[in-house]
């Protein structure tokens, strides 16, 4: 039998899975959402000038994308595979991306924020919490890694795992 040499010329791309791309997008969106919630005016009495809020948002988002996502990797939580740094409630899942998740998430985060309209975010901060994950991951915009995937379960799982401290459950949503 003759061995094909083609496989040697086509390197595997572990990040090419649509589910991993969606999980990555939702994980980054979740972290961006946490960052924005910390900047959001807490009441109508918060009279910070828009320039200050704009500067704070830009600074915090840049900080997230250059210093955040430490110890994030592929984790198993119950029946789901997530990208998270919550070690108490989940088990590590080995992948070709091991030890590179932090850098990959930072790289993609920088790409996302380069396309974000900070003025639009500021305009919506006082009135409501925006669903950043829908905006980044599911709409017809530049990033639509989850456009044909129901991401509601993933969001629910991320919320559960982010609220988990020392839970007994072992086990950013993909069912295998």
Residue pairs with C-beta under 8 A, 6 or more apart in sequence:
12 96
14 20
14 95
14 96
14 97
15 21
15 24
15 97
15 104
18 145
18 149
19 81
19 149
19 174
20 83
20 97
20 174
21 145
22 137
22 145
22 146
22 149
22 151
22 154
22 174
23 81
23 82
23 83
23 154
23 172
23 173
23 174
24 83
24 104
24 105
24 108
24 145
24 172
25 108
25 133
25 136
25 137
25 143
25 145
25 146
26 133
26 137
26 146
26 151
26 154
26 155
26 158
26 172
26 173
27 72
27 82
27 83
27 84
27 105
27 158
27 172
28 105
28 108
28 109
28 112
28 136
28 172
29 112
29 132
29 133
29 135
29 136
29 137
30 133
30 155
30 158
30 162
30 172
31 64
31 68
31 69
31 109
32 61
32 64
32 109
32 112
32 113
32 132
32 136
33 129
33 132
33 133
35 60
35 61
35 64
36 57
36 121
36 125
36 129
36 130
36 132
37 129
38 60
39 53
39 56
39 57
39 60
39 125
40 125
40 126
40 129
41 48
41 53
41 125
41 126
44 126
50 122
53 122
53 125
54 118
54 119
54 122
57 118
57 121
57 122
58 118
61 113
61 116
62 113
64 109
65 106
65 109
65 110
65 112
65 113
66 106
66 110
68 105
68 106
68 109
69 85
69 101
69 102
69 105
69 106
69 109
70 85
70 102
71 85
71 87
71 102
72 83
72 84
72 85
72 101
72 102
72 105
73 83
73 84
73 85
73 92
73 93
73 97
73 98
73 101
74 81
74 82
74 83
74 92
74 93
74 94
74 95
74 97
74 98
74 101
75 81
75 82
75 83
75 84
75 86
75 87
75 90
75 91
75 92
75 93
75 161
76 82
76 90
76 91
76 92
76 93
76 170
76 171
77 84
77 86
77 89
77 90
77 157
77 160
77 161
77 169
77 171
78 157
78 169
78 171
79 171
79 175
80 153
80 154
80 157
80 171
80 173
80 174
80 175
81 93
81 173
81 174
81 175
81 176
82 90
82 154
82 157
82 158
82 161
82 172
82 173
82 174
83 101
83 105
83 172
84 90
84 158
84 161
84 162
84 172
86 161
86 162
86 164
88 164
88 165
88 166
88 167
89 161
89 164
89 165
89 167
89 169
89 170
90 161
90 170
90 171
91 170
91 171
97 104
112 136
112 143
115 141
115 142
115 143
121 130
124 130
133 146
133 151
133 155
135 141
136 143
137 143
137 144
137 145
137 146
137 147
137 151
138 144
138 146
138 147
138 151
139 147
140 147
151 173
153 173
154 172
154 173
154 174
155 173
156 173
157 173
158 172
158 173
